[in-house]
Amino acid sequence: MSTQPRVPTRQPVFFIPHGAGPCFFMDWSPRNTWDGMADFLRSVIGRLPEKPTAILLVSAHWRTQEFSVTAGSQPDLIYDYFGFPDHTYKLTYPAPGAPALAHRVSRLLVGAQQNTLEDSGRGFDHGMFIPLKVMFPEADIPVVQLSLRQDLDPEAHLQAGRALAPLRDEGVLILGSGMSFHNMRGYGDKRFTPLSEAFDDWLTDTVEGDSGIRYQRLRKWVQAPHALDCHPHGDEEHLIPLLVAAGAAGEEPGKKVYSERVMETQLSAFQFG
């Protein structure tokens, strides 16, 4: 008697904050600076319908000329942060890669007229392993990382997300990993508090609004209140993973699922579906 293979449940999509370097695994002053964000990251597993078959993570810390995907079976870690305690360069996260998924990601993007490279030598950067070490500490879910395109073009990243949406029905959890505010001059500066709040309000209205208007607004995110104060031109890589996530959401509603003032700036996370 044959049985049909179980069909995975459709996964939601998230845009998550990944903090500052290895912030969750070191002392900070004040000590509780990153506790709320860490608690949110730990809560994500409870928001999922079931354990993902794999994770596709779009990292703010990988920019390439064309979209690229990690295609190795066991990528190394890239400790791409500087000036932190020695022990943070010994953190481990031995999640396996997923070459077959990487190839599928590549084919979906090529089908959407996006040139794509499968990179079997690329490791996992801290935009991946730092938040996932908090979210899924067992490191037993295969992971593929997707780069941002070097030009950070909003339309290209929205289109990429749309192309990748079918993966959700295969049990793949799509995560955009960045920060809703990322201006290094602004962290710790109270003058940036109202600017970050105004931009955060715009992001929330955009994500939670009608999906058609959502895409129109995200295409022109630089016109949002204080957009370039929160994401300086040319360094907006920490916002762009949100656009991939929004593209993968299709017509599904979005909502803000975490928001907190950290280092005098408002930081948020969003869920679609």
N, C-alpha and C positions, 0 to 999 in steps of 0.2 A: 504494500500500500504506500503510494507516494504522498508526500506532504509538500505543500507549497512553502517556499521560503518566506519568512516573516518580513513584511514590508515595514521599514523604519518609519517612525512618526516624524512628521515635518518639524524641523528645528526652527526656533526663532533666530533673530540676528541681533547682535549687540555692538554698540560702540562703547568701549571701556577705557577708563583712565589707567595708565600703567605706572603712575607715580614718578618719582625723581630717582633715576639710577636704581640702585638696589635698596631703596628706602625702607621696604618692609622687613629687611633682614639685617638691620643695624640700629644702633642707638641714634636718636635724633633729638634735637632740642627745639621746642618742648617734646617730651617723649611720646605724647599721644598724637603728634601731628598727622600721622598717616593711618591711625587706627580705624577711623570711619571708612576710609577707602578700602582698607584691607577687609573689613567686615562686609562691605558690599561685594567685593570680589569673591569672598567665600560664599556669599548667598546665591551666586548665579546658578550654581548646580541645582538648587532647589527651584529655580524658575524653568528648568528644562523638562520636557515631557518624558525623556528617558536619557540614558547615557549616550552621548554622541558616538557614531561610528568612527568619526575622525573630526579634526578641527582644521579649518582653514583660517589662518590668522594674517591679517593685513597689518604690517608693522610700519609705524612712522619712521623707524630707524633703518629702512632699506629703500634707497632710491636708485633706480637704474634707467638707462636710456629707453628701454622698452620694458613692459611688464615681465617679471621673472618669478619663477617658483622654485622652491627648494625641492630637489629631486633625489636626494640621498636617502639611504635606508636608515642611517643612524647619524644625523648631522651633529657636529661638535657645537659647543657653545661659544659665542663671540662676546667677550666681556667688554662691550663698547661703551664703557663709562670710565671716568677718570677722576683720580684723587679720593677714592673711597677706601675704607679700611681693607687691610689685606685679606681678611676672611671672605669678603664679598667676591673675590676673584677665585674662590674655591667652591662657590655654590655649584650644585649639580642639578640637572633636570634631564634624565635619560629617556625622554619620550622618543619613541621611534618615529622615523619619517614615514612617508607613504608614497613611494614612486609612482604607483598606479594612479593614485589620486592626483599627483602632480601632473601627470600626463593628461588626465581628464580636464583639469583646470586649464592647462595649456590649450587643449583642443577647443574648449568652450570659448576661450578668449579669441583664438584665431578665427573661430566661426563668427565672432562679432567684429571682425576686421581689426583686431588688436594684435600686433606683433608680440610674440611671447618667447621667452627663453627658459628652458628647463636647466637649472643649475645644480648639478649633482655634487658640487664641491662647497656650496654655500652652507654655513652653519646657521644656528638659531641665535638671533641677537636678543638683547635684553628687553626689547619691546615684546618679545614672546615669552622668554623663560621666567622673567620676574613676575608678571601677573599670573601666568599659568601655574607657577610654583605655589601661589596662594590659592588659586581657584581649583586646581586638580593636582594636589600634591603627590598622588600616586604615580603620576607621569606614565600612565598606562594607556593613554589615548593617542593614536597616531596623529602627527601634526605636519601640516604643510604651511610654509610661509609664502605669502605673496608680497612682492615689492610694490612700491608706488612708482608711477612713471615719473621720470626726472622733471618733466615740465609742470607737474602738479595740475594739469588741466582739469577743471571740475567736470566738464562733460565727459571726458574720457574715463574718469573714475566712476561716474554714475553709470555709464554704459558697461564698464567692466563688472560692476555689481549686478546689473541686470543679467548679463551673460552667465554669471555664476549662480543665479538663483535656483536652478534645478538641483543643485547639490543639496539644498535643504531637505528635499524630499527623499534623499538617500541617507539621511541621518547625519549629515555633516553640519557642524556648528560653525557658522561664519562669524568671526570676531574682528572688528576694527579696533586696533590698539593704538591709542594716541593720548591727547589731552584736549579738553574743550577750551582751555586757555593755555597758551604756551608762548610767553614772551619772557625771556630770561631776565630782562631788566625790571619786569613787573612783579616777580615773586617777592613777597615780603614788603612791598611798597604799598601803603594804604591809598595812595593816589590812584592805584589801579583797581581798587575794590569796586567803585561804582561803574567803571568802564567794563570790567569783567561781568558784572551783574547785568548791565544793559545788553551785552552780547549774548549772555546766557539766556536771558528772557527771549531774545530773538530766536536763538537756536531752539528753545523749547516750543515756542509758537510754531516754528517751521516744522519740526519733527512731529508734533502732535496735530498739525493741521491736515487739510486735504492733501492727498498724495500728489495730485497734479500741481498744486501750488507749491508743495514741498520741493519738487524737482526744480521748478522755475526759480525759487528763492535760493536753493543751494547752488545752482549754476552761477548765480551772481552774489555769492556770499560776501564778497568784498564790499558790497554796498550796505551791509548790515551795520547797525550802530556800533561804532568803535571796533569794527572787524580787524582793521590793521593795527590797532593798539594791542589787540589780543593775539593776533597772528601776523607778525610783520611780513611784508611782501618779500617773497623769496624763501621764507622760512615757515611756510604754512603747512609743513608736512605733518604736524600733529593733528590737524583738523581733517585732512583729506581722507583718512580711513573711515570717517563718518560718512563720506559720500559713497564709498564703496558699499558700506552697510546699508545705506538708504536705497541704493540701486538694487541690492539683493532683496530688499523688502517688498519690492513691487508696489502693489496697491494697499498693502496691509498697514494698519495703523501703527504709529510709533508713540512712545511715551517716555518721559523722563523717569528713571528708576533709582537715581542716586543724585544728590546734589549737596555740596558742602563748601564752606569757605575754608580754604587751605592756603597758608602762607599769604593771607590777605587777598586771595583771588577766588572767584567762584568756579568750582569744577563740577562737572556733571557727567552722567552716563545715560545712555538711551537704549531702549529695547524696541525692536520691531517684531510684530507677530506674536 
